[in-house]
Amino acid sequence: MGLRTFLAIDLPASLHSTFERNLQRFKRDIRGVSWVNQKNLHVTVKFFGETTDAQVAEIHQAVKPVLAGFSPFDVELRGLGVFPDARRPRTLWTGIGGDVDALTALVTQIDQAVISVGFPSSLRASPSEEKPFRPHLTVARVKNDHRRVGEMLEASGAFTDAFCFGRFRVERVTLFRSDLRPGGSVYTPLWDVAFTGS
């Protein structure tokens, strides 16, 4: 059986406590939500799913020349939102600001680079299509009682309080292996590639 993998921007450990502090009041009051473990917080660049050992190496070779053209850039994590909407939320996320153009270019170029490895594009061709790229970081998943959870989130001020989780510099991407364990998902880094642009 192959591996389950994804390419992501890992968060610095310094932001983990900030997330915990800001989300504590929601964790205490809102039920029916599965919160992402602090150690697992990341910005997904490309989800691959089932991946062979050979493809792990091929992905590495495909993304290296892409990242050679990128310089480090800064992003900011601010506020909360949901997909698809507050009436039936399934994913709770924090928004990404800062150099969103650089992040979008990174995601788009990697998406195109790995087509040759056998992974189809996961981006829509234009912003007018159903699901354009929306930069975000998932903090929780709603398991049940979607409407009730949405009402609780709205009543809590989650969507109007634009608190900032922090800023950090994006300097590399990491390929993670995902293993589902009884206590939740465990992400193991397989390799990373630093930006080498100037």
Number of C-alpha atoms within 10 A of each C-alpha: 6 11 17 17 23 20 24 21 20 21 17 14 11 10 16 17 12 15 17 14 10 14 16 11 12 15 14 8 10 14 15 13 19 16 14 16 14 16 13 16 22 19 17 18 21 21 16 20 14 14 18 14 9 10 19 18 12 15 22 16 14 18 18 17 14 17 20 14 12 19 15 14 16 15 17 17 22 20 17 24 22 24 15 11 13 21 15 18 23 22 21 27 20 23 20 20 16 14 14 16 11 17 20 14 12 17 20 17 14 21 19 17 20 21 14 11 15 12 18 13 15 16 16 12 12 10 11 8 9 9 12 13 15 11 17 20 20 21 22 19 18 21 14 15 14 18 16 17 22 22 14 17 21 15 11 15 12 19 16 12 11 14 14 16 21 14 16 16 13 20 17 17 21 21 25 22 21 17 14 10 8 7 6 11 14 15 18 14 15 12 14 17 15 16 20 16 11 8
